Amino acid sequence: MTTDLLQIEMQKASQSRIQEVDFNNLPFGKHFADHMFVADYADGQWTDLRVVPFGDFSFNPALSSLHYGQSIFEGMKAYKNEAGEVLMFRPLDNWARMNESAKRMCMATIPEDVFMGGLEALLRTDADWVPSQPGSSLYIRPYMFATDVYLGVAASKTYRFCIFTCPVGVYYSKPLKVKVEMEYIRSAPGGVGSAKCAGNYAGSLYPTVQAQQAGYDQLIWTDATEHQYIEESGTMNVMFVIDGKLVTPALSDSILNGVTRRSIVEIAQSWGTTVEERKVSIREVIDGIENGSLTEAFGAGTAVVVSPFQAIGYEGKDYMLPERAATDSFAARVKEYMSDLRTGKIEDTFGWTYKI
């Protein structure tokens, strides 16, 4: 999809801020590129498509999304190959998932040409912001929120869609210590756990802070009914290597359908690795650590990519994962493979790479 089919107004920033950024020392989510793409929805159509300088929005205090939570988002990344070309990884999957979130939250869906056209226009404008340093990328944040000015519990009739970007380094710099959450829940059957909506993350903050104060990096969420089955972690899906098989919780309406998760499953299958998408109990994981059948546990997501766990805390005890050589683990191999795929170093036999 190209921007040639769309009328996108271009308003360039008077001066770039790129000189202010140390691309060799990139914190996650602190520096923002010069421009953003914006579109507004009213009367059944998306209008006023524009690329403008990154900056503040001005809102009425009665903006419905601030009161009733109609807000969704996505996370994507862009990379540079050795020729300096900008590549994206499975952007149409993020577009499709954003529309699934929109439907669940009773919001307007976004046509492919608006999503991809706006994304292409923005990345062409800010191509210099895509890092070329190893381990770095340009994080892309598409999001949409309700814009009706109305105090009443009802779906908004107007929305704003925006995409902005920020150059980033690694999200987690070391293996993680995670805690199994047995009291609070992230989502429940029939809820909005499979939607990437803002409220899911707001509700997770309190128990996450408690875990961090106890020395953990993140939580592993369990099911809302029994607290016996693993669902996902705070910023990622969860995967295990058990008896040489890749095991991950099966998708449901309380688990986010991660693009990185799906990619790892497909890569593993292409390597001939047995993959099991099923219920995974806490007891199975703990027993597997103790008897040696569980050799790896890691998180997978766009921001974190592949992040190994060093310990899992459960009912007051930390269970240590086996130490593996950097090249001797499935997590390390799949992380390197995905990095090479995303940066064009190896042939993309899956058709996932999208060149700007």
N, C-alpha and C positions, 0 to 999 in steps of 0.2 A: 504494500500500500504506500503510495507517495502522497506528498502534500499538494501535488499539481491539481488534484480534484477538489481541493478545498480552498476557500478564501480565508487565509490566516493573516491577520494584520501583524506586521513586524515593527516593534518599537525597540530599538537598540539602546542599551545602557550608554550613557555619555562617557563613562570611563570604567574599564574593567578593574575588578578587585583581585585578579589572579596573582598579582605580584605579592599580595599579603600572605599567601599560603605557602608553607613549607611542605612540598610534596614528598619529602623524605621522612616527614614526621606527621602523619595524618591521624588525628583522633577521629572516632566514629561520630558523624552527625553534628559537627561543630562548624564547618565551613560550607557555605552555600554558593553555588555558581551564580553567574551574573544575571541569568534570566529565568523566567518561569512561563509555562503555558497555562492559559486560563480560558474556560468556556462556561457559558451560563445557559441554564435550561429553564424555559418558560413557554407556556402555551403549547406544550407537546413537542418542542424541538430545541436542539442545541444551537445557540447563536453567539455572536460576538467572539469568535475564536481569535485568540491573540497570543503572541509571544511578547512579553513586556519585561522590563527590569525587575529582578527579584526585590520584593518589598512588602510592606504591610498592606493588609486589607482593612477597610473601615466598615464596622457593622453596627446595626441597630441593637440595643440591649435586649430586645424581644426576639432576636433571631432564634428560630425554633430549634435548630440543632444544638444550641447551647443549653436548652432546657429539656429536650426530649431525646437527644442522643442519636439522631439520624446522621451518622458519620462513618464512612468506610475508607479503606486505603489498601494499597498494594506496596510491595517492595521488590525492586528489580535492580539489575546492575548492568553497566556498560563497561567494555574493556577495549584496549587497543591491541591490534596484532603487530607483528614485527614491521609491517609496512606502514604503520601509523593509521590504519583504518579503524573505524569505530564499529564494534560488534556488540550485539545484545544476545542474551540467552533466553530463548523460549518466551518472547514477549507476548505472543498471542495466548499463551496459557494464562498469563497474568490478566490479560484483558478478559478472557472468558471467566476466570475466577472472580474478578471484580464485578462482573455482571451478575454472577450467582449471589454474591454478597448483596448487591443492590436489590435483587428480587426478594431476598429474605428480609431485608430492612425496609421494604416497600418504597424503594427509591427508583428514580429514572435510570434506565440502562443507557450505556454509552455505545454508540455505533462504532464499528471497527475503524472506519475512516477517521473519525474524530479522535479516538484513542491513539491509533498508530500515526496518523497525520500530525497530531500535536506533538507526539513523542519524537518523531523524526525531525520536525522543524526545530524543536528545542535542542536536540543533540547536535544538529548541524550548526546551530548558532553558538553553542558552548562546547564544541568539539575539543578545544584546547584544555578544557577542564578534566578530560578523561585521563587519569594517570597512566603512566607506562611503567612505573616502578613495580617490581615483583610483589605480589600479595595485595596490591592496591587496585581500586576500581572506582567507578563513578556510581554511587548509589542513587537510585531513581525512586522518587516517592510520588506516585499518582494518588490522589485522594478526592473525595467528594463529600459535600455536606449540604444539609437542607438550609434554604435561605428565606423561607417564608417568615414574615414578621407577624407572629400570631401566638398567643398564649392559649393553647388548647391541644389536647392529646389527639393528634391526627397527622397523617402523612402529609408532608409538605408538597406543594405543587410546583415549587421552584428549587433549583439546585445550582451549586457551583462546582465545577470540576477543575482541578489544578494539578500540574506536574511541576515539581522542582527537583533539583539534583544537588548532590554534595560529594566531593571526592573523599574517599575513606580508605583507611588501612584495615587491619584485622579487627574483628569485633571482640574475640576472646584470644588472648596471647598465650594462654597456657591451658593444660587439661583442667576440666572443671570438677568441682566438688558439688554434687547435687543432693537435694533432700527430697525424699518421697513425702508429699503432702497428704496427711491423713485426716485433716479436719475441714479445711476450706476446699471449695471446688471452683474450677474454671468455668465449667459448663455442665449442662444436664441434658438428658434426652428430651427432644422437642424444643431445646433452646437455640441459641445463635452461635454455638461453638464452632460450627463449620464456616461461619461468615467471618471475614476479616474486618470486624467492626471495632470502633474505638472502645466501646464499653467493656469488651472482653479483657482488654489490657488494663483498664482502670480498676476493674474488680480484682485483678491479680496482684495489685501493688502491695496491699497490706501484708498478706502472707509472705510475699517475696521479700519484703523488707525485714520481716521477722527472721526469715531463713538467713538472710545476709548478715544480720546482727549476730547470728549463731555461728557464722563462719562459712556459710555455703554461698556458692555463686548463683545458683538457680534452683528452681523446684522441678520435680517430676509430678505432674498432676495425675490423680487417680479418678476412677469413675465416681459419679455422684451417688450411686445407689449403695455400693458395698465398700468402696475404698479399697478394692482388691485388685483392680485391673489398671494397668498403665494406659494413659491416654497420650499426652504430649508434655513437652517442657515449656518453660515460659517464653522462649524466643525460638523454638524449634520443634520439629518432630523428633521422635526418639527411635533409635535402632540398636539392635543387639546382634552379636555373632554367637550363636549357640550350636555346639556340635558341628561347626563349620558352615552352618546355614545362616543366612541373613534373615533376621526375624524382626518384624515391626508391627505395632498395633494396626489392626484393620481400620479403615476409614469409617466414620459414622457421622451423625449430625452434631457430635460434640468434639470432633477432631478436625483441625484445619487440613485441607488437601494441599500439602506443600508441594511446590514445583520441584524443589531440590529433592525432597523425599521421593517423588515419582521418578525423577531422573536417576537417582541412585538405584532404585528397584530395577529400572530398565537396563542400566549398565550392568548390574550384578547378573541379571538374567542372560545378557549377551556374553558374559564371561563364563557362563555355565554354572554359576553359583545358585544353589537352591534358595529360593526366597519364599518365606512364609509370612503372609499378611493375615493376622489372626489376633484373638485375644491373648494378651500377655499378662500373666499375673505377677504381682510383686513376689509371691512365694517362689515362683519359677526362677525369677531373676536372682533372688538371694541364694536359693539352693544352687543355682548354676555357678555363682561366684564361689561358693564354698566347696563344691565338688569339682570345680575346674572345667565344667562343660561350657560355661559362659566365658569367653575370652576377650570380648570387646563390648563396650557400650559407648554410644556417641549420639550427639545431636546433629540435626541437619536442617538447614534453612538458608534463605538467600543472604541474610546479614551474616550469620555465623559460618556459613558454608558447611564444613564438617568439623565438629568440635568434640574430641574424645573426652570421656569422663575418667577421672582418676579415682573417684570414690562416690559411693551411693549411701546416703544416710537414711536409715530406716529404723524407726522405733528406738531412737536413742543410741544406735550403734552405727559406725561407719564401716562399710564393706569396701575394701580396696580392690580395684581392678588390676589384673596382671599388667606388669610393665612390658611393653612391646617395643622392639627396635623400630625406628622411624619408617623403615622400608618393609617391615615384617607384619604390618597390620592391614586389614581390609580398609579401615578408615583412611590410613595414609595413602594407600594406592588409589582409592576412588577420589580422594581429594585432589591428588596430583593429576589424575586423568581428567577430572572436570575442569581444573585450572587450565590444562593444555588445550582442552576442547574449547573453552570460552575465549581463549586468547589466540585461537587459530593455529596452534603449534602442531596439532594433529588433525587428520581428516575427520570431518563431522559426518559419520555414517548414519546418524540419527536424523539429520535435517533440523537441528535445534538452533543453529547459529543464524542470526539475522544481521546482515550488514547494512549500515547506514550509508 
